[in-house]
Amino acid sequence: MSDRLITDNVLVAFETMHYLNQKKKEGLSALLCQATSVGILRGVAACPHGPRISHLFFADDNIIFCQATREECSQLAHVLDIYEQTSSQQLNREKTSLFFSHNTPQNVQNDIKQCFGAEVIWQYETYLGLPSLVGRSKQNRFRALKERLNNKLSGWKEKMLSQAGKEILINFWWGQSNGTNKITWLSWNKVCMPKKERGLGFHDLKSFNLALLAQQGWWLQCNTRSLVHQVLKACYFPHSDFLHSNLGSRPSIAWRSIIAAQGIVQAGHRWHIGDGASVRIWHDKWLPRPSTYQVVPPQNTLPKEATVSSLINATTGEWNMTLIKQIFLHANTETILSIPLGRRQPTDHLVWGYTPKGNFSVNSAYKITTHCPIKCKTSIPFIDHSTHVVIVSSPQVGHIVCNLELGNRLIVDHNLHVTFFDVAESKASTGESETIQSASAQNLLDIIQLPPVDISSKVEPNSPIFTTFTTIMRETNPLLRSAISALKPRPTALFVDIFRTAALDVAEEFHMLKYVFVTTALPLALAVYINILDKEVEGEYVDQKERLRLLGCMPVQPDDVVDPLMNRTKHEYRVFLQVGWS
C-alpha cells in the first residue's frame, strides 16, 4: 500500500503489545490500591507521619509492603490469587523473597513464609549493582563494587579501549598495585583543570558525584508532588523545604548523600518573580545579578520578612517606582525595575540561575562545585581553594556593598578563597549591620569584623569624611596586622579601596601582592595623576579656567574634582597625595 510504510505494522504491533503488557501491571497496581483504600492492606510508612506505601513497580521487579501479620498477609495472598486468575500470569515463587523487620516474632515469620512459599532474606539483593541496605559498615558494603571495577580494568588492554575508555583508565594511574605506588605522571588537580587553564579537562569524580546528587536535591525542591518528596519531607524536613532542611537524626545513607549537595542547590537557585508573594526581599535570591542574586542595601522601611509583592502596585500590577527608589541603592533600583512583571501575575517559581533557560543541568552544577567553596553538611571534601586573598573595606554601606561584590566575583569567577575584613564603627548604622549579616548568611566569604578604634583625639568632630576614613584606616593597621598573621593559609594578596591605602604597608610587611579597588574612573584617575597635578597646577584646582588634563582620560571640569582636592591647604589634601604615592 502506497500510504503505509512496511515498518508501520511492526510499530503498531509493538505499541499494542507494550500497552497490553503495561495493562497487566496496572491491573495489579489497581488491585493493591483498592485493597489499601478499603483498609485490607495498610502498607508501610518510612516515618510516623509519612505517606503509607503499599507497592513499588520497577522495570522487572515489584516490591510489595504490608504489615507482618497473618491476617494482612492472607489478604495480600488473596489479591495475588485474583491477579493470577484474571491475567493468566503466575507468581514466580522461586524468585520471590520475604524481608522482615527485626522485631517480627519468629513464629509469625514461619507462618507468612508458609503462606507465600518463599525464602526469607536478611540482606536484600542489590538493585542496579548497588546494595539496597548499607548498614554501619559502608566500606564493606561497597567493597565488592570497587573490586569488580578493578578486576574489569585490570583485564583491559589499551588497544581495546576507546578514547573514553582510556580517559576512565587514567583515573587509576594514581592507585596502588601489590602495595607499590604507581608512577604519578601528572597531579590529579592538574588533570581536572579545564583545558583553557592548561589542564586536561577531566571531571573530578567527587565533584561530579555531588553535581549528580544536586540534581536529586533540585528535583526534591521543585517537584513537591512526587512520592519521593513526600517520603523524604515527612522524614527529614516536615516544616520546611529542601533548601532549608537539616541532616536530622539517624539519617539514611541516601539522605546523607543528597543533603551533601544542598549547598550547590542553594548557590545555584534563584526566584523568578510572578506576583512576589512567595519571595522575601531581604533573604531570598531574586535579583537577576549572577554574583549573589540577593539584595544587600540597608533595610529601613519594610519589615524583615517583607515580600516582593510589597514592591508591586496592586492596582496596576507594575513596580512601585517611588517606593523602590526610596529604599534601594541606585544600582539595585535599576536591576529591580528591569525585571518584567506579567499582567496576570503568575505565582513565583524557582529557576536555575546558571543556565540561559533556568533549567537545571549537571554541567552547571559541576562548575559550581569547582568554583565555589560550598559549605557542606557532611565530611565529603571539596577542591582545595589554595589561593587566599584579603579584602579590607572602608566603613559605610556604599563601600561595603562594592567590596562584598568584589569578593563574590573573586570567588565565583576566579576560584579564590577570600577573607573580608570589615572595620566596625563605634556607631555603625542598621544598614551596615544588615549588609554584613546578609553576606555572612551566604557562606561564601570569610568575614572578620575588626573592633572600632577611638579617633576622637586624632580628628575634629566636623572633619571631612575623607579625613575621618583615612584616620580610621591608619589607626586599625595594628589590628589588621595581627589578624592577617593569624590567617591560615597565609594570604597572598590584599585588596583595598581608595580610602584604605594605608593598609598597603601591612601587605608590604607580609610580602603580599597589593591591589587598589576603585568603583569609578574619576577618583582612580585623580589618584594616579595627583602628584603630577600638584607640580604643574598653580593655585586651587576649583579656580582653574581650563579643564584639568589627565593623560589617557577625558578632561575634568575643575569643580568636578573629589572633595579632598577642593582646598590644597587642608590636611585631607596631603592625605590624598599620600594615596597617590601609594
ChimeraX attribute file (.defattr): number of C-alpha atoms within 10 A of each C-alpha:
attribute: neighborCount
match mode: 1-to-1
recipient: residues
	/A:1	5
	/A:2	5
	/A:3	5
	/A:4	8
	/A:5	9
	/A:6	10
	/A:7	9
	/A:8	10
	/A:9	11
	/A:10	11
	/A:11	11
	/A:12	11
	/A:13	12
	/A:14	11
	/A:15	12
	/A:16	12
	/A:17	12
	/A:18	11
	/A:19	11
	/A:20	11
	/A:21	11
	/A:22	11
	/A:23	13
	/A:24	16
	/A:25	15
	/A:26	13
	/A:27	14
	/A:28	20
	/A:29	17
	/A:30	12
	/A:31	17
	/A:32	21
	/A:33	18
	/A:34	14
	/A:35	18
	/A:36	17
	/A:37	11
	/A:38	9
	/A:39	11
	/A:40	19
	/A:41	22
	/A:42	17
	/A:43	20
	/A:44	17
	/A:45	17
	/A:46	13
	/A:47	14
	/A:48	10
	/A:49	12
	/A:50	16
	/A:51	17
	/A:52	17
	/A:53	18
	/A:54	20
	/A:55	16
	/A:56	11
	/A:57	13
	/A:58	7
	/A:59	5
	/A:60	5
	/A:61	10
	/A:62	11
	/A:63	12
	/A:64	14
	/A:65	18
	/A:66	20
	/A:67	16
	/A:68	17
	/A:69	13
	/A:70	14
	/A:71	12
	/A:72	18
	/A:73	21
	/A:74	15
	/A:75	15
	/A:76	21
	/A:77	14
	/A:78	12
	/A:79	18
	/A:80	16
	/A:81	14
	/A:82	14
	/A:83	21
	/A:84	14
	/A:85	10
	/A:86	11
	/A:87	13
	/A:88	9
	/A:89	11
	/A:90	11
	/A:91	12
	/A:92	8
	/A:93	11
	/A:94	9
	/A:95	9
	/A:96	15
	/A:97	17
	/A:98	17
	/A:99	14
	/A:100	14
	/A:101	9
	/A:102	8
	/A:103	7
	/A:104	12
	/A:105	11
	/A:106	10
	/A:107	9
	/A:108	13
	/A:109	18
	/A:110	11
	/A:111	14
	/A:112	21
	/A:113	16
	/A:114	11
	/A:115	13
	/A:116	17
	/A:117	14
	/A:118	16
	/A:119	14
	/A:120	16
	/A:121	11
	/A:122	12
	/A:123	12
	/A:124	14
	/A:125	13
	/A:126	10
	/A:127	9
	/A:128	7
	/A:129	9
	/A:130	13
	/A:131	15
	/A:132	12
	/A:133	15
	/A:134	17
	/A:135	12
	/A:136	9
	/A:137	8
	/A:138	11
	/A:139	10
	/A:140	11
	/A:141	15
	/A:142	13
	/A:143	11
	/A:144	13
	/A:145	13
	/A:146	12
	/A:147	11
	/A:148	10
	/A:149	11
	/A:150	12
	/A:151	10
	/A:152	10
	/A:153	14
	/A:154	9
	/A:155	8
	/A:156	13
	/A:157	9
	/A:158	11
	/A:159	7
	/A:160	9
	/A:161	13
	/A:162	10
	/A:163	10
	/A:164	8
	/A:165	13
	/A:166	15
	/A:167	12
	/A:168	14
	/A:169	15
	/A:170	13
	/A:171	15
	/A:172	12
	/A:173	16
	/A:174	15
	/A:175	12
	/A:176	11
	/A:177	9
	/A:178	6
	/A:179	7
	/A:180	8
	/A:181	11
	/A:182	13
	/A:183	10
	/A:184	10
	/A:185	9
	/A:186	10
	/A:187	9
	/A:188	17
	/A:189	13
	/A:190	15
	/A:191	18
	/A:192	17
	/A:193	17
	/A:194	13
	/A:195	12
	/A:196	8
	/A:197	9
	/A:198	11
	/A:199	14
	/A:200	15
	/A:201	14
	/A:202	18
	/A:203	17
	/A:204	19
	/A:205	11
	/A:206	15
	/A:207	21
	/A:208	18
	/A:209	16
	/A:210	25
	/A:211	24
	/A:212	18
	/A:213	23
	/A:214	29
	/A:215	21
	/A:216	17
	/A:217	25
	/A:218	25
	/A:219	16
	/A:220	22
	/A:221	15
	/A:222	15
	/A:223	12
	/A:224	14
	/A:225	9
	/A:226	11
	/A:227	13
	/A:228	14
	/A:229	20
	/A:230	17
	/A:231	20
	/A:232	18
	/A:233	21
	/A:234	18
	/A:235	19
	/A:236	20
	/A:237	19
	/A:238	15
	/A:239	9
	/A:240	11
	/A:241	16
	/A:242	24
	/A:243	19
	/A:244	10
	/A:245	15
	/A:246	15
	/A:247	17
	/A:248	12
	/A:249	8
	/A:250	9
	/A:251	12
	/A:252	13
	/A:253	13
	/A:254	10
	/A:255	16
	/A:256	16
	/A:257	21
	/A:258	20
	/A:259	24
	/A:260	21
	/A:261	29
	/A:262	27
	/A:263	23
	/A:264	28
	/A:265	26
	/A:266	19
	/A:267	24
	/A:268	24
	/A:269	22
	/A:270	26
	/A:271	22
	/A:272	23
	/A:273	23
	/A:274	20
	/A:275	23
	/A:276	23
	/A:277	15
	/A:278	17
	/A:279	24
	/A:280	18
	/A:281	24
	/A:282	23
	/A:283	17
	/A:284	17
	/A:285	24
	/A:286	26
	/A:287	21
	/A:288	17
	/A:289	15
	/A:290	15
	/A:291	17
	/A:292	22
	/A:293	18
	/A:294	21
	/A:295	23
	/A:296	26
	/A:297	22
	/A:298	20
	/A:299	19
	/A:300	13
	/A:301	10
	/A:302	13
	/A:303	10
	/A:304	13
	/A:305	11
	/A:306	17
	/A:307	20
	/A:308	21
	/A:309	20
	/A:310	18
	/A:311	20
	/A:312	20
	/A:313	13
	/A:314	12
	/A:315	6
	/A:316	9
	/A:317	16
	/A:318	16
	/A:319	21
	/A:320	16
	/A:321	14
	/A:322	9
	/A:323	15
	/A:324	19
	/A:325	14
	/A:326	12
	/A:327	16
	/A:328	18
	/A:329	17
	/A:330	12
	/A:331	9
	/A:332	19
	/A:333	16
	/A:334	13
	/A:335	12
	/A:336	19
	/A:337	15
	/A:338	12
	/A:339	14
	/A:340	12
	/A:341	18
	/A:342	12
	/A:343	11
	/A:344	9
	/A:345	13
	/A:346	12
	/A:347	12
	/A:348	16
	/A:349	15
	/A:350	18
	/A:351	19
	/A:352	21
	/A:353	24
	/A:354	20
	/A:355	14
	/A:356	7
	/A:357	9
	/A:358	16
	/A:359	12
	/A:360	20
	/A:361	16
	/A:362	16
	/A:363	13
	/A:364	15
	/A:365	27
	/A:366	21
	/A:367	17
	/A:368	22
	/A:369	23
	/A:370	21
	/A:371	18
	/A:372	25
	/A:373	23
	/A:374	22
	/A:375	17
	/A:376	15
	/A:377	15
	/A:378	12
	/A:379	7
	/A:380	12
	/A:381	9
	/A:382	17
	/A:383	16
	/A:384	12
	/A:385	16
	/A:386	13
	/A:387	15
	/A:388	18
	/A:389	21
	/A:390	24
	/A:391	23
	/A:392	23
	/A:393	25
	/A:394	24
	/A:395	20
	/A:396	19
	/A:397	22
	/A:398	14
	/A:399	17
	/A:400	24
	/A:401	21
	/A:402	15
	/A:403	25
	/A:404	24
	/A:405	15
	/A:406	17
	/A:407	25
	/A:408	22
	/A:409	16
	/A:410	18
	/A:411	20
	/A:412	20
	/A:413	12
	/A:414	12
	/A:415	21
	/A:416	22
	/A:417	23
	/A:418	25
	/A:419	21
	/A:420	20
	/A:421	23
	/A:422	23
	/A:423	24
	/A:424	21
	/A:425	17
	/A:426	10
	/A:427	7
	/A:428	14
	/A:429	13
	/A:430	12
	/A:431	17
	/A:432	24
	/A:433	15
	/A:434	19
	/A:435	21
	/A:436	19
	/A:437	13
	/A:438	17
	/A:439	21
	/A:440	14
	/A:441	10
	/A:442	17
	/A:443	15
	/A:444	21
	/A:445	20
	/A:446	14
	/A:447	18
	/A:448	16
	/A:449	11
	/A:450	15
	/A:451	13
	/A:452	17
	/A:453	16
	/A:454	12
	/A:455	13
	/A:456	9
	/A:457	7
	/A:458	12
	/A:459	13
	/A:460	11
	/A:461	10
	/A:462	7
	/A:463	12
	/A:464	14
	/A:465	13
	/A:466	18
	/A:467	22
	/A:468	19
	/A:469	16
	/A:470	21
	/A:471	20
	/A:472	25
	/A:473	22
	/A:474	16
	/A:475	17
	/A:476	20
	/A:477	17
	/A:478	11
	/A:479	14
	/A:480	19
	/A:481	16
	/A:482	11
	/A:483	13
	/A:484	17
	/A:485	12
	/A:486	9
	/A:487	12
	/A:488	8
	/A:489	13
	/A:490	16
	/A:491	22
	/A:492	16
	/A:493	18
	/A:494	24
	/A:495	25
	/A:496	22
	/A:497	20
	/A:498	23
	/A:499	27
	/A:500	23
	/A:501	25
	/A:502	22
	/A:503	23
	/A:504	19
	/A:505	16
	/A:506	19
	/A:507	22
	/A:508	12
	/A:509	9
	/A:510	16
	/A:511	13
	/A:512	19
	/A:513	14
	/A:514	20
	/A:515	16
	/A:516	17
	/A:517	19
	/A:518	17
	/A:519	14
	/A:520	8
	/A:521	10
	/A:522	16
	/A:523	14
	/A:524	16
	/A:525	18
	/A:526	22
	/A:527	19
	/A:528	17
	/A:529	16
	/A:530	22
	/A:531	16
	/A:532	12
	/A:533	15
	/A:534	14
	/A:535	8
	/A:536	9
	/A:537	11
	/A:538	10
	/A:539	11
	/A:540	14
	/A:541	22
	/A:542	17
	/A:543	11
	/A:544	14
	/A:545	9
	/A:546	12
	/A:547	15
	/A:548	19
	/A:549	13
	/A:550	16
	/A:551	9
	/A:552	7
	/A:553	11
	/A:554	12
	/A:555	12
	/A:556	16
	/A:557	15
	/A:558	18
	/A:559	14
	/A:560	14
	/A:561	16
	/A:562	14
	/A:563	14
	/A:564	19
	/A:565	22
	/A:566	18
	/A:567	14
	/A:568	14
	/A:569	10
	/A:570	12
	/A:571	13
	/A:572	23
	/A:573	19
	/A:574	15
	/A:575	18
	/A:576	25
	/A:577	19
	/A:578	15
	/A:579	19
	/A:580	19
	/A:581	13
	/A:582	14
